[in-house]
Each structure stands twice: as C-alpha cells, then as structure tokens.
Amino acid sequence: METVLLIISILLIIIVLLQSGKAESAAQIISGGSSELFTQRKERGSELVISRLTLLLGLSFFLICLISTFIS
C-alpha cells in the first residue's frame, strides 16, 4: 500500500509541474497587471488531459490514504 502511495505521489508531483502557468495571471492581478484571470478559458488537448489526470491522481491518493487509515 505504501509503495502505491509513493508512486502516486511522485506522479502527482510530476503532473502538477507539467501544468500550464495559471498562477502567472494571479501574480499579474496582484501586481496590477491585466485582469485576464477571471476570463473564461477552456482547456483543450493536452491541458485537458493533464488536468483530468491531476484530478484522478489526487482523488486516488486521497482515497487510498483514507482506506489505509481505517485498515490499520
């Protein structure tokens, strides 16, 4: 169980680092840049796959941690 959690956590870190820089827009808003943070932006192609994979890995990590606390 611990090895699965280790693998999922490493994959989750890699996938999060591969995501596009949405935080750059937040930094621009704080520093007084353009306010493009709240515009509707659809994810397409690889961005959509990466965000869904992040969600899937995060949920699986959470569920495995929750299950492992009740088992042991």
N, C-alpha and C positions, 0 to 999 in steps of 0.2 A: 504494500500500500504506500509505503514511504517513497519507493522508487518511482511510482506512478506520479505522486505529487511533485517530486523533484523534476521529472521530465516535463510535466505540465507547466510548472513554474518557469522553467528555462524557456520553453516555447512561448509562454505568455510574455516574458520579458522581450524576447526577440521580435514578436509580432507587434508589441506596443512601440518598440523603437522604429519599426518599419512604417508606422502610420505617418500620414502627411502632417505637416505642422499647422494644426488648427490653433495651437496656443499662440502662435505668432500674431494672429488677429487680436487676441485678448491683450497682448502686450501693447499693441498699437493703440487700442482703445484707452488703456490706462495712461499711456504717454501722450495722448491727444492726436493720434493718427486718424485715418479714415475709419468710419464706423461700418465696416463690412462684416462685423462679427455676427450681426443678427439677420443677415440676408439669408434667404432660403437657398441652400446649396445641396444638390442631390449628389450622392456618392454613386459613382459608376465604375464598372470594370474592376480593376484590382483594389481600389479603395473600398468597394463594397465587400469584396471577398475578405479583405484584411479586417474590416470592422466586424463582420459576422464571425470570423474565426476568433477574434478577440473576445467577443461575447460568449461564444461556445466554450472557449478555454477557461474564461473566468467563471462561468456557471459550473463547469465540471470541477474546477478547483474548489469552489465553494461547497458543492455537494459532497465531494469526496472528503473534505475536511469535516463537514457536518456528520457524515456517516461514520467516519473513523472515531469521532469523539463518543458516539453512542455505542460503538462496538467494544472499545477498550475501556 
